[in-house]
Amino acid sequence: YEVAETPANELSRQIKLISEKKPDVFAFTSPSNFKNFISIMDIGDPAKHFENSIVAAIGPTTGKSIAAFNVDVDIVPEISTLESLAKSIIKYFK
């Protein structure tokens, strides 16, 4: 598969929405997904940005990549699938 970063100028509406209304949970499906989010959102200090946020990773590889930025990962499912990630997020909030 191909990893590509959408230019921030093409995502201005989404960036504004995320900036104004902080999501309940940030879910990342790959290390590059996290790194591209950091880049697009122009986050200089990921540890500070996600300090009071719930962060979910699809699996241990993604979780370790996020943790390398000193960001706490709250949710990592046992099985690395979108379905397991969704179920783990639901379980976290129950």
Secondary structure as UniProt FT lines:
FT   HELIX           8..11
FT   HELIX           12..20
FT   STRAND          25..28
FT   HELIX           31..40
FT   TURN            41..42
FT   HELIX           46..49
FT   TURN            50..52
FT   STRAND          54..57
FT   HELIX           60..67
FT   TURN            68..70
FT   HELIX           82..93
//
